[in-house]
Amino acid sequence: MTGWLRARRAGWCTVVAVALALTAGLAAGRLPSLNLLYRTSEGAPFRLVLPALVSTAILTALISPTPRADFTSSRNAGRDLAIAGVLAIASMVSAETIPLVLNDADAPGTFTRNLLGFLGIGLIVRVVIPASLAPLLPLAWMIPTLTLAPPEGTLIAWPLLIDASDPRGIVAAATLLAVGLTTEYTRTRRAPQRAH
Amino acid sequence: MIAVLFGLARWRWLLPLTWALAIWWALITDPNLIQGRFLNAAVQGAQVVMFLAPATAVAGVLAGATMRANTRRVLTGVPPQMLLMAGVCAVHTLICVSALTLCAVMIGLIEHAAGADGWQLIALAGLTVAGSSAVGQALGRALPEVVAAPVALLGSYVVLAFPRSFGDPLWLRHLAFVDSCCNSPDQVSPRVLAAIATLASATVAAALLTTLRGRRRAPGLLAAAVALGLAWNLSTSLVDDLDWSPATPRAGQTRCEPSGHGEVCVWPENTAALPDLAAAWATLQATAQKHGLDLPTTVSERAQGQVVYGDGHISLTPQISADVIPELLATGALPAIDPCVIGGTMDSRIDNAWLTLARWWLTTSGYSPSRNLLEPPYEYLDVPPDQLDARLQTLIDAIRTCDASNLP
């Protein structure tokens, strides 16, 4: 098990994910960024942007050095999702509890929503692009969101919705996560020759 | 060799991706920013580099990782790494310049933009992409792929997007690409173009120098650092006194058409309006000469810095309708009232004199004034014909001298 985790850089990914989550918990203010369509530079709160980086770290921990061998192994079923789940929970706890303890909660719940949504995106695209590139997709999603979307967010630009209870954000993130988990579950049961 | 370079550059997915991004960007660009000028189409088209550069950086990382792996596997017969890296850079630049050109041309065609300036912005965006590719390859060679790819993706986006959101220092926004230029009397400052070119070229050179190995590694890294430092200093000194928009007075000739005793001159993108302008200006001039008004005989669009309102300066947009042309010409040729504003206020009699003059000139020439030209509260020109010319001259003199003592 230790070797399996080491091969996936799980230790480094945990350190990076938790450090970024702690930063999201502690960071106040906004990340300035140029919006080309709305001609603003106000950017988005750190708590909304950093989940993209955290999900990249978590998805990196799912990259197998021996993908073909993994498909023939009976012991691997569910391990990828388990490690993703553990890292996601650790990150969410880190990011969401600090503001509660410090009593300066800024957009509570949005870190969790965005992290789960981004993980869903990463799990979905692992089917169609090489697994080593899948961790880039949350970042790639965030770039046009910051550059083109209305600063207050929309259904498509759900990561920018500042209110965690906004149904558009909940629906978008939950749908992406559900499709991602289903895709990953289905993918692990494919024939070995379909593996990346 | 060419096939190897294209393979390393991942052209199979990079080319469709960049073209798709270019077409998508051309379709969502705000048409109001183009103003019929290809330079503005190029400014808007080149902004797609904010998406092309991160994609190219990731392709660069993959190329760099492959080159590193191949160097380890095959110790002999491998072409010089710097040559391979420069070749991949060239392929990436070629792909992205084709996408940038497609984007600018599409925007230009959709918005009927005219002119031939602005290609230098496409070339500069290509150079920026070359920098992304080179840095991506250097990262791909130095770091594990899973680390280098997110760093390259995020880094290339951050470098392009974040400096443009800072108000202080303002010059920082001019070092990546041009996003806010140009009004009709302006063009992009050559200093901005030189600054971006210098920085991007130095980035490419520095990334290539990192490929040196053995005894040449330390001097190579030193040379890379020196190149970057010098380029940074030179670039910042070029742009450090520029304003928000990197604009400079427009160079180049206007297109003119004779009209009456003078002519009408416009920028090339407004040439389609010249016949209407010339016809209306001839009519207005005839009225002015009949009554001996001392007004300019030539009206013209002018470059920033040469604009003197009330001296025959006009400013057009390609969307201008024929209905507003006479009023545009008349208000451009009448003496300006702006110099009469002192301490934020102006004698209302001067304003009324200007309105009276403008309305009279248009109605006497057979045109209807718009609602913007408010009707003055008196009929100063409602006099017998033998007194009319003197009163017209009184109005003009009062506006020119800002002296309302002779006005009602």
Interface residues (C-beta under 8 A of the other chain):
Chain A: R9 P32 S33 L34 L36 L37 S41 G43 L53 T56 T60 I63 S132 L133 P135 L136 L139 A140 I143 P144 L146 T147 L148
Chain B: I28 D30 Q47 M50 F51 P54 V58 E145 V146 A149 P150 L153 L154 Y157 A161 F162 R164 S165 F166 G167 D179
